[in-house]
Amino acid sequence: MGRTNPTYRDALRVIEERWSDFRRALRRRDQPRFDRLFEYAREHADASGLLNHQNPLLPALFSIHLEQETRLDDHEERLNELEAAVAANDDQEAAPPDSNS
């Protein structure tokens, strides 16, 4: 039997292990953020594996960036909704009362 190539997920696990000392040196408040970045990379492991890039860190970084872009889009959409709600509330407060009473 021949050897099998390691999967992208295996390569990503190795990268995360290499960065473990860095993670340990981070402030405690930043460690969950660090972990989240690798979660983002794992979210796109299927696509990254299909790329079969010689440096597995590059698809991981791109995956992280893609997830952060998604989060930014979600935050911008929510901000627009909140601004619209505030503007609608301001318009209601500025409207003159009905004189039909």
HELIX and SHEET records of a PDB file:
HELIX    1   1 TYR A    8  ARG A   18  1                                  11    
HELIX    2   2 SER A   20  ALA A   25  1                                   6    
HELIX    3   3 GLN A   31  GLU A   43  1                                  13    
HELIX    4   4 ALA A   45  LEU A   51  1                                   7    
HELIX    5   5 LEU A   57  ALA A   94  1                                  38    
END                                                                             
